[in-house]
């Protein structure tokens, strides 16, 4: 990987010439620090990994981007279950008054109700919950707004 420019390596991964194994990626993550250039490299590789390997890598990577990715995947999986109508969530008017941002309050309320019905238990290998999703969403929003 170090013999080629980054764009060439990424093209090799995209076209199936270079196959990244779980062991290789985990070793790469341990080896690389979190400088700006390495974070870009890690993110480029992370987006190309199969979901199973990507989840393991995100759990090892102590960076705000990995937490953001894990929170997005957690919400995505929960709402895919909701849209497939496998489950029925009674949407109540109980909105958490902790934060005065109604869309986020509503999302967190829905996720809490899903967790109470045991949906999160089926998402093995993740340590996400509604409060962590809320925290990540607020942090990401404040970063985007430059606050």
N, CA, C and O of each residue as an XYZ file, in Angstrom:
588
protein
N       0.817     -1.190      0.000
C       0.000      0.000      0.000
C       0.861      1.254      0.000
O       0.476      2.281     -0.559
N       2.002      1.166      0.616
C       2.883      2.332      0.691
C       3.658      2.557     -0.604
O       4.292      3.599     -0.771
N       3.613      1.596     -1.519
C       4.355      1.708     -2.770
C       3.618      2.553     -3.816
O       4.237      3.021     -4.771
N       2.341      2.749     -3.653
C       1.533      3.446     -4.642
C       0.967      4.736     -4.062
O       0.804      4.862     -2.849
N       0.671      5.686     -4.933
C      -0.042      6.881     -4.457
C      -1.423      6.490     -3.928
O      -1.978      5.466     -4.328
N      -1.966      7.297     -3.040
C      -3.238      6.995     -2.396
C      -4.358      6.786     -3.414
O      -5.140      5.845     -3.278
N      -4.449      7.642     -4.424
C      -5.543      7.500     -5.389
C      -5.463      6.180     -6.148
O      -6.493      5.615     -6.515
N      -4.259      5.686     -6.385
C      -4.095      4.395     -7.060
C      -4.552      3.254     -6.162
O      -5.237      2.336     -6.611
N      -4.171      3.318     -4.904
C      -4.589      2.284     -3.945
C      -6.106      2.242     -3.843
O      -6.702      1.165     -3.846
N      -6.730      3.412     -3.753
C      -8.187      3.464     -3.644
C      -8.862      2.920     -4.906
O      -9.899      2.262     -4.819
N      -8.280      3.190     -6.073
C      -8.823      2.623     -7.321
C      -8.675      1.103     -7.329
O      -9.577      0.394     -7.774
N      -7.549      0.606     -6.841
C      -7.342     -0.847     -6.770
C      -8.383     -1.498     -5.853
O      -8.902     -2.574     -6.150
N      -8.678     -0.830     -4.740
C      -9.697     -1.353     -3.826
C     -11.060     -1.329     -4.511
O     -11.806     -2.306     -4.447
N     -11.383     -0.216     -5.164
C     -12.688     -0.072     -5.829
C     -12.907     -1.098     -6.927
O     -14.025     -1.574     -7.123
N     -11.841     -1.441     -7.647
C     -11.962     -2.367     -8.782
C     -11.680     -3.820     -8.415
O     -11.666     -4.692     -9.283
N     -11.459     -4.075     -7.144
C     -11.287     -5.449     -6.689
C      -9.907     -6.019     -6.910
O      -9.711     -7.221     -6.728
N      -8.940     -5.205     -7.296
C      -7.573     -5.683     -7.480
C      -6.910     -5.919     -6.129
O      -6.169     -6.885     -5.944
N      -7.186     -5.033     -5.205
C      -6.637     -5.133     -3.861
C      -7.782     -5.430     -2.901
O      -8.749     -4.672     -2.825
N      -7.671     -6.533     -2.170
C      -8.688     -6.927     -1.204
C      -8.145     -6.687      0.196
O      -7.092     -7.207      0.565
N      -8.868     -5.904      0.962
C      -8.445     -5.593      2.316
C      -9.027     -6.617      3.277
O     -10.242     -6.796      3.356
N      -8.145     -7.281      4.001
C      -8.605     -8.233      5.000
C      -8.827     -7.503      6.323
O      -8.305     -6.410      6.544
N      -9.597     -8.122      7.177
C      -9.877     -7.531      8.476
C      -8.587     -7.341      9.273
O      -8.385     -6.296      9.891
N      -7.725     -8.342      9.259
C      -6.472     -8.263     10.006
C      -5.600     -7.113      9.505
O      -5.015     -6.379     10.301
N      -5.514     -6.960      8.189
C      -4.703     -5.886      7.613
C      -5.240     -4.515      8.023
O      -4.478     -3.637      8.429
N      -6.558     -4.340      7.911
C      -7.162     -3.045      8.222
C      -6.997     -2.718      9.700
O      -6.695     -1.576     10.048
N      -7.189     -3.696     10.570
C      -7.022     -3.453     11.999
C      -5.579     -3.080     12.334
O      -5.345     -2.201     13.163
N      -4.617     -3.737     11.699
C      -3.212     -3.381     11.903
C      -2.911     -1.988     11.374
O      -2.156     -1.237     11.992
N      -3.496     -1.640     10.235
C      -3.295     -0.311      9.655
C      -3.837      0.760     10.594
O      -3.206      1.800     10.782
N      -4.999      0.512     11.183
C      -5.605      1.483     12.099
C      -4.738      1.688     13.332
O      -4.613      2.807     13.829
N      -4.141      0.609     13.825
C      -3.281      0.721     15.000
C      -1.989      1.460     14.666
O      -1.441      2.189     15.494
N      -1.516      1.259     13.443
C      -0.251      1.843     13.021
C      -0.351      3.340     12.746
O       0.567      4.091     13.074
N      -1.455      3.779     12.150
C      -1.593      5.176     11.751
C      -2.133      6.023     12.890
O      -3.059      5.620     13.594
N      -1.548      7.196     13.064
C      -2.072      8.111     14.076
C      -3.211      8.929     13.476
O      -3.641      8.656     12.356
N      -3.697      9.913     14.195
C      -4.846     10.692     13.743
C      -4.468     12.076     13.226
O      -5.157     13.059     13.498
N      -3.361     12.146     12.475
C      -3.045     13.395     11.794
C      -4.059     13.595     10.676
O      -4.747     12.653     10.284
N      -4.154     14.815     10.165
C      -5.154     15.119      9.134
C      -5.024     14.212      7.917
O      -6.027     13.726      7.394
N      -3.792     13.981      7.464
C      -3.573     13.137      6.289
C      -3.990     11.690      6.568
O      -4.616     11.056      5.718
N      -3.658     11.174      7.722
C      -4.033      9.800      8.065
C      -5.537      9.647      8.296
O      -6.105      8.597      7.996
N      -6.182     10.682      8.826
C      -7.628     10.628      9.010
C      -8.315     10.552      7.649
O      -9.277      9.802      7.481
N      -7.832     11.313      6.688
C      -8.398     11.253      5.330
C      -8.195      9.866      4.731
O      -9.100      9.327      4.094
N      -7.020      9.291      4.931
C      -6.739      7.947      4.440
C      -7.664      6.930      5.095
O      -8.256      6.090      4.417
N      -7.784      7.010      6.417
C      -8.641      6.077      7.145
C     -10.091      6.193      6.689
O     -10.766      5.183      6.491
N     -10.564      7.414      6.524
C     -11.947      7.620      6.100
C     -12.164      7.090      4.685
O     -13.203      6.492      4.404
N     -11.206      7.298      3.802
C     -11.307      6.791      2.433
C     -11.379      5.262      2.417
O     -12.141      4.680      1.645
N     -10.600      4.632      3.255
C     -10.601      3.170      3.324
C     -11.873      2.680      4.020
O     -12.474      1.695      3.591
N     -12.280      3.359      5.084
C     -13.461      2.950      5.838
C     -14.718      2.929      4.968
O     -15.557      2.039      5.111
N     -14.850      3.890      4.082
C     -16.035      3.940      3.217
C     -16.055      2.810      2.205
O     -17.099      2.536      1.613
N     -14.938      2.155      1.995
C     -14.853      1.073      1.018
C     -14.900     -0.316      1.649
O     -14.882     -1.319      0.935
N     -14.960     -0.384      2.947
C     -14.953     -1.674      3.640
C     -16.348     -2.276      3.686
O     -17.343     -1.551      3.688
N     -16.422     -3.597      3.724
C     -17.720     -4.234      4.001
C     -18.198     -3.815      5.384
O     -17.390     -3.498      6.257
N     -19.508     -3.815      5.582
C     -20.079     -3.291      6.815
C     -19.571     -4.013      8.059
O     -19.339     -3.376      9.087
N     -19.398     -5.313      7.984
C     -18.952     -6.065      9.168
C     -17.563     -5.617      9.612
O     -17.331     -5.400     10.801
N     -16.648     -5.477      8.669
C     -15.294     -5.026      9.010
C     -15.332     -3.562      9.424
O     -14.639     -3.164     10.360
N     -16.134     -2.760      8.736
C     -16.239     -1.341      9.047
C     -16.704     -1.089     10.464
O     -16.218     -0.170     11.123
N     -17.643     -1.895     10.943
C     -18.128     -1.741     12.323
C     -17.023     -2.033     13.330
O     -16.871     -1.311     14.316
N     -16.259     -3.079     13.087
C     -15.166     -3.412     14.010
C     -14.116     -2.307     14.029
O     -13.599     -1.942     15.085
N     -13.810     -1.780     12.846
C     -12.812     -0.725     12.740
C     -13.301      0.541     13.445
O     -12.534      1.190     14.156
N     -14.567      0.889     13.253
C     -15.128      2.084     13.909
C     -15.042      1.979     15.421
O     -14.782      2.972     16.100
N     -15.257      0.784     15.951
C     -15.201      0.605     17.400
C     -13.780      0.772     17.930
O     -13.591      1.187     19.074
N     -12.791      0.454     17.118
C     -11.398      0.612     17.537
C     -10.886      2.038     17.379
O      -9.985      2.461     18.103
N     -11.457      2.773     16.441
C     -10.959      4.098     16.091
C     -11.539      5.126     17.049
O     -12.741      5.392     17.029
N     -10.702      5.692     17.870
C     -11.135      6.695     18.836
C     -11.097      8.069     18.167
O     -10.177      8.857     18.384
N     -12.111      8.334     17.355
C     -12.191      9.599     16.627
C     -13.654      9.982     16.479
O     -14.524      9.113     16.437
N     -13.928     11.270     16.401
C     -15.316     11.728     16.296
C     -15.984     11.239     15.016
O     -17.197     11.027     15.002
N     -15.220     11.055     13.941
C     -15.795     10.555     12.692
C     -16.328      9.135     12.844
O     -17.383      8.804     12.302
N     -15.614      8.307     13.568
C     -16.074      6.932     13.740
C     -17.351      6.888     14.575
O     -18.255      6.102     14.290
N     -17.427      7.727     15.601
C     -18.641      7.782     16.411
C     -19.808      8.277     15.573
O     -20.926      7.778     15.699
N     -19.550      9.247     14.726
C     -20.583      9.786     13.834
C     -21.084      8.700     12.879
O     -22.291      8.569     12.674
N     -20.193      7.942     12.309
C     -20.557      6.866     11.378
C     -21.360      5.786     12.094
O     -22.362      5.303     11.566
N     -20.927      5.406     13.293
C     -21.644      4.375     14.041
C     -23.048      4.843     14.411
O     -23.993      4.056     14.358
N     -23.195      6.110     14.785
C     -24.516      6.633     15.137
C     -25.428      6.649     13.913
O     -26.604      6.297     14.012
N     -24.895      7.055     12.763
C     -25.702      7.068     11.536
C     -26.148      5.662     11.164
O     -27.304      5.458     10.793
N     -25.253      4.698     11.259
C     -25.605      3.314     10.924
C     -26.642      2.760     11.898
O     -27.548      2.031     11.494
N     -26.511      3.100     13.165
C     -27.458      2.642     14.181
C     -28.867      3.142     13.860
O     -29.822      2.365     13.860
N     -28.987      4.427     13.590
C     -30.291      5.013     13.266
C     -30.818      4.440     11.956
O     -32.011      4.165     11.829
N     -29.936      4.263     10.994
C     -30.348      3.720      9.695
C     -30.953      2.324      9.850
O     -32.012      2.036      9.290
N     -30.284      1.465     10.605
C     -30.777      0.098     10.790
C     -32.110      0.099     11.525
O     -33.025     -0.638     11.158
N     -32.223      0.931     12.570
C     -33.482      0.999     13.306
C     -34.633      1.461     12.410
O     -35.733      0.913     12.475
N     -34.379      2.459     11.584
C     -35.453      2.963     10.735
C     -35.729      2.064      9.537
O     -36.831      2.094      8.989
N     -34.753      1.269      9.122
C     -35.034      0.265      8.091
C     -36.006     -0.774      8.640
O     -36.899     -1.229      7.925
N     -35.837     -1.147      9.900
C     -36.776     -2.074     10.535
C     -38.163     -1.449     10.613
O     -39.171     -2.114     10.376
N     -38.200     -0.172     10.947
C     -39.489      0.516     11.052
C     -40.182      0.583      9.692
O     -41.392      0.380      9.598
N     -39.418      0.868      8.644
C     -40.019      0.994      7.311
C     -40.436     -0.360      6.739
O     -41.328     -0.429      5.893
N     -39.792     -1.438      7.199
C     -40.164     -2.761      6.701
C     -41.428     -3.284      7.378
O     -41.929     -4.359      7.047
N     -41.925     -2.512      8.321
C     -43.176     -2.834      9.037
C     -43.091     -4.169      9.785
O     -44.101     -4.836     10.004
N     -41.881     -4.539     10.165
C     -41.719     -5.725     10.990
C     -42.207     -5.433     12.411
O     -42.628     -6.333     13.137
N     -42.142     -4.193     12.776
C     -42.470     -3.790     14.135
C     -43.447     -2.634     14.103
O     -43.584     -1.950     13.088
N     -44.123     -2.420     15.210
C     -45.065     -1.331     15.316
C     -44.671     -0.472     16.504
O     -44.686     -0.932     17.646
N     -44.319      0.772     16.233
C     -43.947      1.703     17.293
C     -45.108      2.657     17.519
O     -45.519      3.356     16.593
N     -45.640      2.700     18.723
C     -46.685      3.686     18.993
C     -46.040      5.058     19.215
O     -45.385      5.285     20.233
N     -46.229      5.958     18.264
C     -45.642      7.288     18.384
C     -46.468      8.098     19.380
O     -47.659      8.337     19.182
N     -45.817      8.501     20.429
C     -46.511      9.233     21.475
C     -46.114     10.696     21.412
O     -45.236     11.090     20.643
N     -46.769     11.478     22.223
C     -46.458     12.903     22.300
C     -45.448     13.196     23.396
O     -45.260     14.348     23.786
N     -44.797     12.143     23.894
C     -43.801     12.333     24.945
C     -42.487     12.760     24.313
O     -41.716     11.918     23.854
N     -42.231     14.037     24.286
C     -40.993     14.563     23.731
C     -40.096     14.982     24.892
O     -40.525     15.670     25.819
N     -38.846     14.549     24.816
C     -37.889     14.874     25.867
C     -37.641     16.386     25.905
O     -37.257     16.964     24.889
N     -37.851     17.030     27.044
C     -37.678     18.481     27.119
C     -36.233     18.902     27.371
O     -35.989     20.062     27.703
N     -35.276     18.002     27.223
C     -33.892     18.320     27.548
C     -33.299     19.367     26.610
O     -32.560     20.248     27.049
N     -33.620     19.273     25.327
C     -33.044     20.161     24.332
C     -34.184     20.794     23.558
O     -35.148     20.117     23.199
N     -34.079     22.060     23.305
C     -35.157     22.747     22.622
C     -34.957     22.720     21.109
O     -34.980     23.761     20.452
N     -34.763     21.540     20.573
C     -34.648     21.335     19.129
C     -35.596     20.190     18.797
O     -35.228     19.018     18.884
N     -36.808     20.539     18.421
C     -37.883     19.559     18.324
C     -37.601     18.390     17.383
O     -37.943     17.260     17.731
N     -36.990     18.599     16.196
C     -36.724     17.421     15.353
C     -35.817     16.399     16.034
O     -36.045     15.194     15.924
N     -34.792     16.875     16.734
C     -33.898     15.957     17.435
C     -34.618     15.314     18.615
O     -34.444     14.122     18.869
N     -35.414     16.082     19.332
C     -36.192     15.508     20.439
C     -37.093     14.396     19.936
O     -37.190     13.345     20.570
N     -37.750     14.609     18.815
C     -38.668     13.613     18.261
C     -37.907     12.355     17.837
O     -38.347     11.237     18.105
N     -36.761     12.546     17.173
C     -35.936     11.407     16.756
C     -35.484     10.602     17.965
O     -35.580      9.375     17.961
N     -35.004     11.264     18.979
C     -34.522     10.567     20.182
C     -35.668      9.838     20.868
O     -35.484      8.724     21.359
N     -36.844     10.449     20.910
C     -38.007      9.797     21.513
C     -38.354      8.515     20.774
O     -38.644      7.494     21.398
N     -38.326      8.564     19.450
C     -38.614      7.365     18.649
C     -37.572      6.282     18.910
O     -37.921      5.113     19.078
N     -36.303      6.659     18.944
C     -35.235      5.683     19.178
C     -35.359      5.074     20.570
O     -35.163      3.870     20.734
N     -35.683      5.889     21.574
C     -35.858      5.374     22.936
C     -36.980      4.343     22.961
O     -36.840      3.288     23.581
N     -38.088      4.639     22.291
C     -39.201      3.690     22.258
C     -38.810      2.402     21.537
O     -39.219      1.314     21.943
N     -38.021      2.521     20.471
C     -37.535      1.327     19.772
C     -36.654      0.494     20.685
O     -36.758     -0.732     20.712
N     -35.787      1.161     21.431
C     -34.901      0.442     22.348
C     -35.699     -0.240     23.456
O     -35.379     -1.361     23.852
N     -36.725      0.425     23.954
C     -37.541     -0.167     25.011
C     -38.288     -1.403     24.527
O     -38.621     -2.282     25.322
N     -38.550     -1.471     23.232
C     -39.216     -2.651     22.673
C     -38.215     -3.745     22.280
O     -38.608     -4.788     21.758
N     -36.930     -3.506     22.531
C     -35.933     -4.536     22.301
C     -35.316     -4.532     20.919
O     -34.644     -5.495     20.549
N     -35.522     -3.485     20.148
C     -34.952     -3.463     18.800
C     -33.438     -3.369     18.832
O     -32.759     -4.001     18.022
N     -32.910     -2.599     19.746
C     -31.464     -2.401     19.798
C     -30.742     -3.685     20.176
O     -29.575     -3.860     19.827
N     -31.416     -4.585     20.884
C     -30.793     -5.850     21.279
C     -30.416     -6.678     20.062
O     -29.498     -7.495     20.130
N     -31.111     -6.478     18.950
C     -30.801     -7.243     17.741
C     -29.639     -6.650     16.963
O     -29.201     -7.237     15.974
N     -29.134     -5.502     17.385
C     -28.000     -4.867     16.715
C     -26.722     -5.218     17.467
O     -26.179     -4.401     18.211
N     -26.258     -6.427     17.265
C     -25.095     -6.905     18.003
C     -23.835     -6.178     17.551
O     -23.730     -5.737     16.406
N     -22.899     -6.063     18.457
C     -21.613     -5.470     18.139
C     -21.615     -3.951     18.154
O     -20.621     -3.346     17.754
N     -22.668     -3.323     18.591
C     -22.687     -1.870     18.658
C     -22.972     -1.448     20.090
O     -23.731     -2.103     20.805
N     -22.364     -0.366     20.494
C     -22.610      0.139     21.839
C     -23.327      1.482     21.769
O     -23.127      2.344     22.625
N     -24.151      1.652     20.761
C     -24.919      2.876     20.564
C     -26.209      2.813     21.362
O     -26.727      1.733     21.647
N     -26.714      3.970     21.715
C     -28.039      4.096     22.298
C     -28.571      5.474     21.948
O     -27.876      6.272     21.320
N     -29.796      5.753     22.351
C     -30.449      7.003     21.964
C     -29.703      8.224     22.479
O     -29.576      9.220     21.766
N     -29.214      8.156     23.693
C     -28.513      9.322     24.263
C     -27.196      9.588     23.544
O     -26.828     10.745     23.344
N     -26.490      8.548     23.158
C     -25.243      8.744     22.422
C     -25.532      9.296     21.026
O     -24.788     10.142     20.530
N     -26.603      8.827     20.391
C     -26.997      9.371     19.086
C     -27.316     10.857     19.228
O     -26.923     11.663     18.385
N     -28.023     11.214     20.287
C     -28.368     12.619     20.528
C     -27.104     13.458     20.704
O     -26.984     14.541     20.132
N     -26.178     12.956     21.490
C     -24.928     13.675     21.745
C     -24.123     13.860     20.463
O     -23.591     14.943     20.215
N     -24.029     12.812     19.648
C     -23.282     12.889     18.389
C     -23.951     13.878     17.443
O     -23.268     14.662     16.784
N     -25.281     13.849     17.369
C     -26.002     14.764     16.483
C     -25.786     16.220     16.897
O     -25.575     17.086     16.048
N     -25.838     16.478     18.180
C     -25.615     17.851     18.654
C     -24.190     18.311     18.395
O     -23.968     19.444     17.968
N     -23.238     17.449     18.646
C     -21.830     17.806     18.418
C     -21.577     18.069     16.938
O     -20.907     19.035     16.574
N     -22.117     17.207     16.097
C     -21.934     17.364     14.644
C     -22.592     18.663     14.159
O     -22.025     19.380     13.335
N     -23.770     18.954     14.665
C     -24.470     20.185     14.275
C     -23.703     21.417     14.699
O     -23.582     22.363     13.920
N     -23.182     21.433     15.911
C     -22.421     22.585     16.368
C     -21.135     22.764     15.560
O     -20.705     23.891     15.316
N     -20.520     21.652     15.146
C     -19.330     21.754     14.303
C     -19.685     22.322     12.935
O     -18.973     23.181     12.416
N     -20.798     21.842     12.339
C     -21.204     22.343     11.024
C     -21.561     23.833     11.067
O     -21.306     24.570     10.114
N     -22.149     24.259     12.176
C     -22.549     25.657     12.302
C     -21.408     26.551     12.766
O     -21.537     27.775     12.788
N     -20.288     25.932     13.137
C     -19.132     26.691     13.585
C     -19.316     27.318     14.966
O     -18.743     28.367     15.259
N     -20.108     26.678     15.801
C     -20.360     27.203     17.147
C     -19.387     26.638     18.145
O     -19.453     26.971     19.328
